[in-house]
Amino acid sequence: MQPVDIDDHTADYWARQIRIGAFIAAGVTLLGSIRVAVFWPAQARWFMLPLLVATVVQAAALVLPWRRYVCSARTRRWLVLWWVAELPVVWLFGVIDHEGPMAYLPCVALVLVTAAELYGPRVVVGLGAASTAGYLVLLPLRTEVNVFAMAFFTAIMASVAAVCAVNAQSRRRLDARRRSSERRTELLLEASSDAVFAIDVHNTVRYASSSVRSILGLAPGELTGPMLGELIHPDEIPGAEAWLHALFAAPAGHTSRTEVRMRAADGSWVYLDVIGTNRVDDPDLRSAVISLRDIGTRRALEEQLTRQAFTDSLTGLPNRALFRDRLEQAVAHRRGTDVAVLLLDLDDFKLVNDDLGHNLGDELLVALAARLRREMRPGDTLARLGGDEFAVLLEDIDEASAVGLAERLLRAGREPIRLGSREVTCSLSIGIARGDRPGQQLLRDADLAMYAAKRAGRNAYALFDPSMSRSVLEEAQQRVDMERGLAENQFLVLYQPVVDMHTQQLTGVEALVRWQHPERGLLGPYQFIANAEKNGLIVPLGRWVLRQACAQLARWRRETPAAADLKMNVNLSARQFQYEGLVDDVAAALADAGIPAGSLTLEITESMLMEDVGAAIETLGALRRLGVRLAIDDFGTGYSSLNYLKQLPVDIIKIDRTFVEQVDTDADDVALVDAVVGLGQALRLQTVAEGIETDGQWEMLRRIGCDQGQGYLFGRPGDPASVSAMLARQTAVAAVR
């Protein structure tokens, strides 16, 4: 039994098979009529008349609208009688014609084959059984056959019927599988947020997925045919038609995109994102596949964002997008005059946020924006680009006037601003770029000039100079070289001895990084550390040095007993010290190397500690809890250190080399070093003198009471083998004693 409703594909299939069957039946019946007319006796030729009538009727069936008829389940059920009626006609012909039994077999086979194309195995088996029974009756009437022959022909008939039944069953299974696949596809499309259409070259909708209900509120059947043009917004019909025309003209498989408004069932207009793919060359489709997605919510949000897109919500100033638009317009429409861009950055704004909180930081930006706006000419554009960065666009202005505005802005920025109960004083760094260059280049040049002003000490302005670009390029190239150097292990660690001042016995080493540059040779730290600090590579570089140093100390301790108490000193940069993962890095390096934490000394400069004493104490405390030792490097070169020294959880003070150079000849240096050593003893801190190069310096420092020292007098920075040699000599001397 067929389902009540069938799809277009199945209806086309039924109509095609019925016409094929009608054509075959008409042809076979016509051949039978000809045989009757030629070979039958005269008295029996009247049989030709009904055969001719059957031929005409079956030929006429070719032009009937079967596609519409077979949509009815009742028609499909009763249509099987056509095949049933063929059997007695063929049987009668077989009885009357002397060669009828020979014609019976192929004719019945055609009946079974054509029936198997449309009906199930039960119908085919029934027709096969009737055909076989008729043949069993026909054979004895027309021929003298034995039992074996009858069994043989009966088996042939049964086999034909069985094969046709199997084919019918296979076709039913394939049809069921196809319908299941189509049903799954339809369910997926129905659940999709997109609606899918198939539109032919005549702009007729050939297919619409059921998900169109959720987008337009229309049933798929309401969209078939040429109704699509009636649904598109009148203003957009020409554009939509041009888009479809271009899509159909494009190569097969080409995909294009557009947006249209379509009328929903309630009369409202729905904004749709339309994606079309040309599948006209596909014989199964012959259409363009159109996907529609409702973007009404997105469009509403876009309109809202567009209203807010060009204004900074905090200060009310134009934002970066509007500033760039006005800059491009000013550059495009300048009338023989230069355009100038000033880029302003608030110095140390991060400290304001950290100390006062983000709310007061926002108040500072609002107050500063109002103050800067008062300095502008009526036609100037002041914008906030983001964060603490502002920009000024000046048209029809000379260099002197631009510089004059920058000076006024600097003065305005330095005036105290009251935030709550506190007065805050801040400063600006300003970069100025002027000329007839493209807007984007002017903005970039102003940015370079602003950073030049920051490098020059901040609270200043700088005019762009082409050399600034070269400087930036050089810094960028060195960053690339350093990244490659880290990846290719171009860096190496040298070790400088630290000795006991009384015995000159090796007590520790300081790890010092060098860069074996493939083109420039061996580079000292002064040639790359500062740039690494700027670009952030100092963090991975410092981590690598730390791990190398710890691993080397572990090797020395495994190789010789003389290294059992050897200490390793590693320097920390300012950026490393501020890095949140520092404590984890140190713990991982110690664990991987397998050395006790107390054998590692981390050196931090005095200036780093004084930048933020509270944060420094917290970080030092976390490191101290690991068990490592801490040293203040270059002691005496900073400021206000003595006020905080007792608060800092450090173990060692390293006296800077500038106080050691003339300690054996300058009484003031002697007094200063003596005071530092005395302070260290009072606070129970070890003291280490750096840069010792002469016996006189060593003798004086030893007399003052300095605990340890390092410098060229005891050994230059060297590779691990040089330290191993020193340890071996100490072991040999100790053995002699």
Secondary structure, DSSP 4 states (H G I P E B T S, - for coil): ---SS--HHHHHHHHHHHHHHHHHHHHHHHHHHHHHHHHS-GGGGGGHHHHHHHHHHHHHGGGS-HHHHTTSHHHHHHTHHHHHHHHHHHHHHHHHSTTHHHHHHHHHHHHHHHHHTTS-HHHHHHHHHHHHHHHHHHHHHHS---HHHHHHHHHHHHHHHHHHHHHHHHHHHHHHHHHHHHHHHHHHHHHSSEEEEEE-TTS-EEEE-TTHHHHHS--GGGGSBTTHHHHB-GGGHHHHHHHHHHHHHSPTT-EEEEEEEEE-TTS-EEEEEEEEEEETT-TTT-EEEEEEEE-HHHHHHHHHHHHHTTB-TTT-SB-HHHHHHHHHHHHHT--SS-EEEEEEEETTHHHHHHHH-HHHHHHHHHHHHHHHHTTS-TT-EEEEEETTEEEEEEES--HHHHHHHHHHHHHHHHS-EEETTEEE---EEEEEEEESS-HHHHHHHHHHHHHHHHHTTSSEEEE--HHHHHHHHHHHHHHHHHHHHHHTT-EEEEEEEEEETTT--EEEEEEEEEEEETTTEEE-GGGTHHHHHHHSTHHHHHHHHHHHHHHHHHHHHHH-GGGTT-EEEEE--HHHHH-TTHHHHHHHHHHHHT--GGGEEEEEEHHHHHH-HHHHHHHHHHHHHHT-EEEEEEETSSSSHHHHHTTS---EEEE-GGGTTTTTT-HHHHHHHHHHHHHHHHTT-EEEE----SHHHHHHHHHHT--EE-STTT---B-HHHHHHHHHHHHHHHHH-
